Protein backbone atom coordinates (compact mmCIF):
# COMPACT_ATOMS: atom_id res chain seq x y z
CA UNK A 1 0.00 0.00 0.00
CA UNK A 2 1.41 3.36 -0.96
CA UNK A 3 1.46 6.23 1.55
CA UNK A 4 -1.24 8.02 -0.46
CA UNK A 5 -3.48 4.93 -0.48
CA UNK A 6 -2.88 4.58 3.25
CA UNK A 7 -3.96 8.16 3.90
CA UNK A 8 -6.96 7.93 1.58
CA UNK A 9 -8.36 5.07 3.68
CA UNK A 10 -9.93 7.64 5.98
CA UNK A 11 -11.81 9.48 3.23
CA UNK A 12 -12.92 6.15 1.75
CA UNK A 13 -14.26 5.12 5.17
CA UNK A 14 -16.13 8.44 5.42
CA UNK A 15 -17.71 7.83 2.00
CA UNK A 16 -18.77 4.29 2.93
CA UNK A 17 -20.28 5.42 6.24
CA UNK A 18 -22.12 8.26 4.51
CA UNK A 19 -23.46 5.92 1.82
CA UNK A 20 -24.67 3.46 4.47
CA UNK A 21 -26.42 6.27 6.37
CA UNK A 22 -28.03 7.57 3.15
CA UNK A 23 -29.29 4.07 2.36
CA UNK A 24 -30.75 3.76 5.85
CA UNK A 25 -32.49 7.12 5.46
CA UNK A 26 -34.01 5.99 2.14
CA UNK A 27 -35.27 2.74 3.69
CA UNK A 28 -36.83 4.66 6.59
CA UNK A 29 -38.61 6.98 4.15
CA UNK A 30 -39.95 4.00 2.19
CA UNK A 31 -41.07 2.24 5.38
CA UNK A 32 -42.98 5.33 6.48
CA UNK A 33 -45.01 5.19 3.26
CA UNK A 34 -46.31 1.69 3.98
CA UNK A 35 -49.96 2.10 4.88
CA UNK A 36 -52.00 -0.49 6.74
CA UNK A 37 -55.08 -2.03 5.18
CA UNK A 38 -57.74 -2.19 7.89
CA UNK A 39 -60.57 -3.56 5.81
CA UNK A 40 -60.90 -6.98 4.33
CA UNK A 41 -61.94 -5.57 0.99
CA UNK A 42 -59.72 -4.43 -1.80
CA UNK A 43 -57.54 -6.11 -4.29
CA UNK A 44 -54.11 -7.54 -3.96
CA UNK A 45 -52.76 -10.60 -2.34
CA UNK A 46 -49.96 -9.00 -0.30
CA UNK A 47 -50.42 -8.61 3.40
CA UNK A 48 -49.39 -5.24 4.85
CA UNK A 49 -47.85 -7.05 7.78
CA UNK A 50 -45.52 -8.85 5.40
CA UNK A 51 -44.50 -5.55 3.81
CA UNK A 52 -44.00 -3.92 7.18
CA UNK A 53 -42.08 -6.89 8.57
CA UNK A 54 -39.80 -6.97 5.52
CA UNK A 55 -39.24 -3.22 5.80
CA UNK A 56 -38.34 -3.54 9.48
CA UNK A 57 -35.91 -6.36 8.70
CA UNK A 58 -34.24 -4.22 6.00
CA UNK A 59 -34.04 -1.31 8.44
CA UNK A 60 -32.37 -3.45 11.10
CA UNK A 61 -29.85 -4.77 8.55
CA UNK A 62 -29.14 -1.23 7.34
CA UNK A 63 -28.75 0.05 10.92
CA UNK A 64 -26.25 -2.74 11.63
CA UNK A 65 -24.33 -1.83 8.49
CA UNK A 66 -24.21 1.84 9.52
CA UNK A 67 -22.95 0.82 12.95
CA UNK A 68 -20.25 -1.39 11.42
CA UNK A 69 -19.17 1.34 9.00
CA UNK A 70 -18.98 3.90 11.81
CA UNK A 71 -16.82 1.57 13.90
CA UNK A 72 -14.51 1.05 10.91
CA UNK A 73 -14.46 4.81 10.30
CA UNK A 74 -13.47 5.54 13.90
CA UNK A 75 -10.70 2.93 13.84
CA UNK A 76 -9.39 4.20 10.50
CA UNK A 77 -9.53 7.79 11.71
CA UNK A 78 -7.52 6.95 14.83
CA UNK A 79 -4.93 5.07 12.79
CA UNK A 80 -4.48 7.66 10.03
CA UNK A 81 -4.47 10.64 12.39
CA UNK A 82 -2.03 8.77 14.63
CA UNK A 83 0.30 8.34 11.67
CA UNK A 84 -0.03 11.99 10.63
CA UNK A 85 0.67 13.01 14.22
CA UNK A 86 4.02 11.20 14.00
CA UNK A 87 5.17 13.74 11.39
CA UNK A 88 7.33 16.16 13.36
CA UNK A 89 7.58 18.84 10.66
CA UNK A 90 4.64 21.12 11.46
CA UNK A 91 4.19 22.30 7.87
CA UNK A 92 4.05 18.75 6.50
CA UNK A 93 1.74 17.72 9.34
CA UNK A 94 -0.66 20.58 8.55
CA UNK A 95 -0.58 19.83 4.84
CA UNK A 96 -1.40 16.15 5.39
CA UNK A 97 -4.14 16.87 7.91
CA UNK A 98 -5.83 19.50 5.75
CA UNK A 99 -5.71 17.30 2.65
CA UNK A 100 -6.47 13.82 3.95
CA UNK A 101 -8.59 14.50 7.03
CA UNK A 102 -10.35 17.76 6.16
CA UNK A 103 -10.45 16.99 2.42
CA UNK A 104 -9.39 20.44 1.27
CA UNK A 105 -8.21 21.10 -2.27
CA UNK A 106 -4.57 21.85 -3.04
CA UNK A 107 -5.55 25.37 -4.06
CA UNK A 108 -7.26 26.09 -0.76
CA UNK A 109 -4.40 24.57 1.23
CA UNK A 110 -1.90 26.70 -0.70
CA UNK A 111 -3.84 29.88 0.07
CA UNK A 112 -4.35 29.04 3.74
CA UNK A 113 -0.71 28.05 4.24
CA UNK A 114 0.54 31.02 2.21
CA UNK A 115 2.38 28.88 -0.35
CA UNK A 116 2.09 28.59 -4.11
CA UNK A 117 0.18 25.68 -5.59
CA UNK A 118 3.44 24.27 -6.93
CA UNK A 119 5.10 24.72 -3.53
CA UNK A 120 2.32 22.78 -1.81
CA UNK A 121 2.43 19.93 -4.33
CA UNK A 122 6.22 19.67 -3.99
CA UNK A 123 5.84 19.66 -0.22
CA UNK A 124 3.27 16.90 -0.62
CA UNK A 125 5.95 14.62 -2.05
CA UNK A 126 8.10 15.17 1.03
CA UNK A 127 5.09 14.62 3.28
CA UNK A 128 4.29 11.31 1.57
CA UNK A 129 7.89 10.21 2.04
CA UNK A 130 7.60 11.01 5.75
CA UNK A 131 4.40 8.95 5.95
CA UNK A 132 6.11 6.09 4.14
CA UNK A 133 8.82 6.06 6.78
CA UNK A 134 6.17 5.95 9.52
CA UNK A 135 4.16 3.07 8.05
CA UNK A 136 6.96 0.85 6.78
CA UNK A 137 7.59 -2.13 8.99
CA UNK A 138 11.21 -3.23 9.13
CA UNK A 139 11.71 -6.85 8.10
C-alpha positions as a printed NumPy array, in Angstrom:
array([[  0.   ,   0.   ,   0.   ],
       [  1.407,   3.363,  -0.963],
       [  1.457,   6.233,   1.551],
       [ -1.235,   8.018,  -0.462],
       [ -3.481,   4.93 ,  -0.476],
       [ -2.879,   4.579,   3.248],
       [ -3.955,   8.161,   3.899],
       [ -6.958,   7.934,   1.577],
       [ -8.356,   5.071,   3.676],
       [ -9.925,   7.642,   5.975],
       [-11.812,   9.478,   3.229],
       [-12.924,   6.147,   1.748],
       [-14.261,   5.119,   5.166],
       [-16.134,   8.44 ,   5.418],
       [-17.713,   7.829,   1.998],
       [-18.767,   4.287,   2.925],
       [-20.277,   5.416,   6.237],
       [-22.123,   8.265,   4.51 ],
       [-23.462,   5.921,   1.82 ],
       [-24.669,   3.459,   4.472],
       [-26.42 ,   6.268,   6.369],
       [-28.029,   7.573,   3.15 ],
       [-29.289,   4.065,   2.36 ],
       [-30.751,   3.756,   5.855],
       [-32.492,   7.123,   5.465],
       [-34.01 ,   5.989,   2.136],
       [-35.267,   2.744,   3.689],
       [-36.825,   4.661,   6.588],
       [-38.613,   6.982,   4.154],
       [-39.953,   4.002,   2.19 ],
       [-41.067,   2.241,   5.376],
       [-42.98 ,   5.327,   6.481],
       [-45.005,   5.191,   3.258],
       [-46.31 ,   1.693,   3.976],
       [-49.962,   2.096,   4.879],
       [-51.996,  -0.49 ,   6.739],
       [-55.079,  -2.032,   5.179],
       [-57.735,  -2.185,   7.89 ],
       [-60.574,  -3.555,   5.806],
       [-60.904,  -6.976,   4.329],
       [-61.943,  -5.569,   0.986],
       [-59.722,  -4.434,  -1.799],
       [-57.535,  -6.11 ,  -4.286],
       [-54.106,  -7.537,  -3.96 ],
       [-52.758, -10.604,  -2.34 ],
       [-49.957,  -9.   ,  -0.299],
       [-50.419,  -8.613,   3.398],
       [-49.392,  -5.236,   4.848],
       [-47.848,  -7.054,   7.784],
       [-45.521,  -8.851,   5.401],
       [-44.503,  -5.551,   3.81 ],
       [-43.997,  -3.922,   7.184],
       [-42.078,  -6.89 ,   8.573],
       [-39.801,  -6.97 ,   5.524],
       [-39.241,  -3.225,   5.805],
       [-38.343,  -3.537,   9.482],
       [-35.907,  -6.362,   8.699],
       [-34.24 ,  -4.224,   6.   ],
       [-34.039,  -1.311,   8.437],
       [-32.372,  -3.451,  11.1  ],
       [-29.847,  -4.768,   8.553],
       [-29.14 ,  -1.231,   7.343],
       [-28.746,   0.054,  10.923],
       [-26.251,  -2.738,  11.634],
       [-24.329,  -1.83 ,   8.488],
       [-24.208,   1.844,   9.518],
       [-22.952,   0.824,  12.946],
       [-20.251,  -1.394,  11.418],
       [-19.169,   1.343,   8.997],
       [-18.982,   3.896,  11.813],
       [-16.816,   1.569,  13.898],
       [-14.513,   1.054,  10.912],
       [-14.461,   4.809,  10.302],
       [-13.472,   5.538,  13.897],
       [-10.697,   2.934,  13.84 ],
       [ -9.391,   4.199,  10.501],
       [ -9.533,   7.79 ,  11.712],
       [ -7.523,   6.945,  14.833],
       [ -4.926,   5.074,  12.787],
       [ -4.477,   7.661,  10.033],
       [ -4.467,  10.641,  12.39 ],
       [ -2.032,   8.774,  14.632],
       [  0.3  ,   8.343,  11.67 ],
       [ -0.034,  11.987,  10.631],
       [  0.675,  13.007,  14.223],
       [  4.022,  11.2  ,  13.998],
       [  5.168,  13.736,  11.389],
       [  7.326,  16.161,  13.357],
       [  7.575,  18.841,  10.664],
       [  4.639,  21.117,  11.461],
       [  4.186,  22.297,   7.874],
       [  4.054,  18.754,   6.496],
       [  1.742,  17.722,   9.336],
       [ -0.657,  20.584,   8.55 ],
       [ -0.584,  19.832,   4.838],
       [ -1.402,  16.147,   5.385],
       [ -4.143,  16.872,   7.909],
       [ -5.826,  19.496,   5.75 ],
       [ -5.714,  17.3  ,   2.65 ],
       [ -6.469,  13.823,   3.948],
       [ -8.589,  14.495,   7.027],
       [-10.352,  17.756,   6.161],
       [-10.452,  16.989,   2.418],
       [ -9.386,  20.436,   1.271],
       [ -8.208,  21.103,  -2.267],
       [ -4.568,  21.847,  -3.039],
       [ -5.547,  25.37 ,  -4.062],
       [ -7.26 ,  26.085,  -0.763],
       [ -4.397,  24.573,   1.233],
       [ -1.9  ,  26.701,  -0.698],
       [ -3.844,  29.885,   0.066],
       [ -4.35 ,  29.035,   3.743],
       [ -0.708,  28.055,   4.238],
       [  0.541,  31.021,   2.208],
       [  2.377,  28.883,  -0.355],
       [  2.087,  28.595,  -4.109],
       [  0.183,  25.684,  -5.591],
       [  3.445,  24.268,  -6.926],
       [  5.105,  24.718,  -3.525],
       [  2.324,  22.775,  -1.814],
       [  2.433,  19.928,  -4.332],
       [  6.218,  19.668,  -3.992],
       [  5.838,  19.661,  -0.22 ],
       [  3.267,  16.895,  -0.616],
       [  5.948,  14.618,  -2.053],
       [  8.099,  15.171,   1.031],
       [  5.092,  14.622,   3.276],
       [  4.288,  11.31 ,   1.567],
       [  7.893,  10.207,   2.038],
       [  7.601,  11.006,   5.754],
       [  4.4  ,   8.95 ,   5.947],
       [  6.112,   6.087,   4.14 ],
       [  8.818,   6.057,   6.781],
       [  6.173,   5.947,   9.516],
       [  4.159,   3.069,   8.047],
       [  6.962,   0.847,   6.782],
       [  7.59 ,  -2.126,   8.995],
       [ 11.214,  -3.235,   9.129],
       [ 11.708,  -6.854,   8.105]])
